[in-house]
């Protein structure tokens, strides 16, 4: 039996020479990428790349839920991120999916400026600490933080080298608040 291929937003799927961008994907400079987290499938008849949501039944976020979120914007005092999946829930998300991580909720240690810990496009594992009136997330803890990041210079997937992330393409080194299982977590189907 073939394993499902679960992909994250921004993950490269194919080129436009191979396939056409379909539902749940987008094309950028001749490359087809996932626009949401889900199962990657190819419609062989129409040669189309598709990312199917994991289920159609929505789930409502609760305090204590662990989630995957994609960082959209980083300011000195907060990170704005879209929740893309609730871990261990095989459903889409209902309600407000844009949350914030206050600088005091990034790490157990002191963080002066959130821009030193996260960049737009990072995929993080976070915990929901407040749902109403606004969605608040925390990445305090070893298993929480960045699980996938792209190089700020060339947009290549960064590799973990000790406590630093390094680009094998251009040699750029970057700091992030990384989860202990950086680079492996988003491939673990037990979390999806």
C-alpha positions in Angstrom: 0.0 0.0 0.0 1.4 3.4 -1.0 1.6 6.1 1.8 -0.3 9.3 1.4 1.9 12.2 0.5 0.9 15.0 2.8 2.2 18.4 1.8 2.5 21.8 3.4 1.7 25.3 2.0 4.5 26.5 -0.3 5.9 23.0 -0.9 7.0 22.4 -4.5 5.0 19.7 -6.3 5.9 19.8 -10.0 6.8 22.1 -12.9 4.3 23.5 -15.4 6.0 21.4 -18.0 4.9 18.3 -16.2 1.4 19.2 -14.9 -1.2 21.9 -14.6 -2.0 23.7 -11.3 -5.3 22.5 -10.0 -7.4 22.9 -6.8 -5.3 23.6 -3.7 -2.2 24.6 -5.7 -0.7 27.7 -7.4 1.9 28.3 -10.1 4.9 30.6 -9.5 7.6 31.0 -12.1 6.9 27.7 -13.8 6.7 25.8 -10.5 3.5 24.3 -9.1 3.3 24.6 -5.3 0.8 23.6 -2.6 -1.5 26.5 -1.4 -2.8 24.5 1.6 -1.9 21.5 3.7 -3.4 18.3 2.4 -3.0 15.1 0.4 -1.1 15.6 -2.9 -2.6 13.7 -5.8 -2.2 13.8 -9.6 -5.2 13.6 -11.9 -3.5 11.6 -14.6 -6.3 12.0 -17.1 -6.0 15.9 -17.1 -2.4 16.0 -16.0 -3.3 18.2 -13.0 -1.7 18.6 -9.6 -4.2 18.7 -6.8 -4.0 19.1 -3.0 -7.1 17.7 -1.4 -8.0 18.8 2.1 -7.7 16.0 4.6 -11.4 16.0 5.3 -14.5 18.2 4.7 -15.9 18.2 8.3 -14.7 21.4 10.0 -13.2 21.4 13.5 -13.4 24.3 15.9 -10.2 25.4 17.6 -10.0 25.0 21.3 -7.5 26.2 24.0 -4.8 23.5 24.2 -5.0 22.4 20.6 -1.6 21.9 18.9 -1.6 23.3 15.3 0.5 23.9 12.3 0.5 27.5 11.2 2.2 29.4 8.4 3.8 32.7 9.3 2.4 35.6 7.2 3.9 38.7 8.8 6.5 39.4 11.6 6.6 42.6 13.6 9.0 43.3 16.5 6.3 42.5 19.1 4.2 39.8 17.3 4.0 37.2 14.7 0.9 36.9 12.5 0.2 33.3 11.3 -2.6 31.4 9.5 -3.5 28.1 11.2 -3.4 25.5 8.4 -4.1 22.3 10.4 -5.1 21.1 13.9 -2.7 18.2 14.8 -4.5 14.9 15.3 -7.7 16.2 13.7 -8.4 15.0 10.2 -10.6 17.9 9.4 -10.5 21.4 8.0 -10.7 24.4 10.4 -13.9 26.4 11.0 -13.8 30.0 12.2 -10.9 32.4 12.6 -7.7 30.9 11.4 -5.4 33.9 11.6 -3.7 34.1 15.0 -0.9 35.9 16.6 2.1 34.9 18.7 3.1 37.7 21.1 6.9 38.1 21.5 6.5 36.9 25.1 5.0 33.6 23.9 7.8 32.7 21.4 10.2 31.0 23.8 10.7 30.2 27.5 13.7 32.5 27.4 13.6 36.3 26.9 13.0 37.4 23.3 13.5 41.1 22.6 12.4 41.1 18.9 10.2 38.6 17.1 11.9 39.3 13.8 15.0 37.5 15.1 13.0 34.3 15.6 10.5 34.0 12.7 10.3 34.9 9.0 7.3 35.1 6.7 6.7 31.7 5.1 7.9 29.7 8.1 5.7 26.7 9.1 5.5 26.4 12.9 3.9 24.0 15.4 2.2 26.1 18.0 -0.3 25.7 20.9 -3.6 27.5 21.0 -3.7 29.6 24.3 -6.7 31.8 23.5 -9.6 31.5 21.0 -11.8 34.5 21.8 -11.9 37.5 21.2 -8.8 36.8 19.1 -6.8 33.6 18.3 -3.5 33.6 20.3 -0.8 31.0 19.9 2.4 30.1 21.8 5.6 28.4 20.7 7.0 28.0 24.2 8.5 24.5 24.5 10.9 22.2 22.8 8.4 20.6 20.4 7.0 23.9 19.4 8.5 26.4 16.9 9.6 26.3 13.3 9.4 22.9 11.6 10.0 24.1 8.0 11.7 27.3 6.8 13.0 28.7 3.5 16.2 30.7 2.9 15.6 34.4 3.0 18.0 34.8 0.0 17.2 32.0 -2.4 14.0 30.4 -1.0 15.6 27.0 -0.8 14.6 24.7 2.1 16.9 25.3 5.1 18.7 22.4 6.8 19.2 22.2 10.5 22.9 22.4 11.6 23.0 22.4 15.4 21.0 25.4 16.6 21.3 27.2 13.2 19.5 26.7 9.9 21.7 26.6 6.9 21.1 26.9 3.1 22.9 24.2 1.1 22.3 26.3 -2.0 23.7 29.7 -1.2 25.4 29.1 2.2 23.2 31.6 4.1 22.9 30.9 7.8 19.8 31.9 9.7 18.5 31.8 13.3 15.0 30.7 14.2 13.1 29.4 17.2 13.1 25.8 15.9 11.3 22.7 17.2 13.5 19.8 18.2 12.2 17.8 15.2 12.8 20.5 12.6 12.7 19.1 9.1 11.1 15.9 10.1 7.8 16.9 11.7 5.8 17.9 8.7 6.4 14.5 7.2 5.1 12.6 10.2 1.6 11.4 9.2 0.7 10.6 12.8 0.5 14.3 13.4 -1.7 15.0 10.4 
